[in-house]
Amino acid sequence: MTLTLELKPDFGEAHITLGVALAHTGKDEEAIVAYRAAIGNNPNSIYAHNNLSNALNRKGLRDEAISELTRATEPDPSFAEGHLNLGVAYSDNNQYPEAIASFRKAIALSPNLVEAHIDLGNTLLKAALEGKTLLTKQSLNSAKQSG
């Protein structure tokens, strides 16, 4: 892979492949560099933006991951995997309405995308549990104030 990049440094797909290999070995920092190089060669590469966002999300850089996924889904609104990953990033960032909408979009585009169904269910559960927690805290605060 590195020989290919030495011979043809502007070959974006090679940067993406290198990034994937690095990410699979836990080297997200290096993968991010590879994905950014791919984007430098082809700013409209939905796969480079998608993979970059996944690495950023694993590093806890949620807002940046969401921004990259938006760049992946805008030029190709039918990119179901991009909407799935956007939902994951939103859910990880506790932005449940956005996550739910993204998962539903992924499912509408690709009904057999099992992971989107699972993530939608998990996000709906997380949102409900957090809503119940907030309601309980509000109820306790109201009880304290009135008592």
Secondary structure, 3 states (H helix, E strand, C coil): CHHHHHHCCCCHHHHHHHHHHHHHCCCHHHHHHHHHHHHHHCCCCHHHHHHHHHHHHHCCCHHHHHHHHHHHHCCCCCCHHHHHHHHHHHHHCCCHHHHHHHHHHHHHHCCCCHHHHHHHHHHHHHHHHHHHHHHHHHHHHHHHHHC
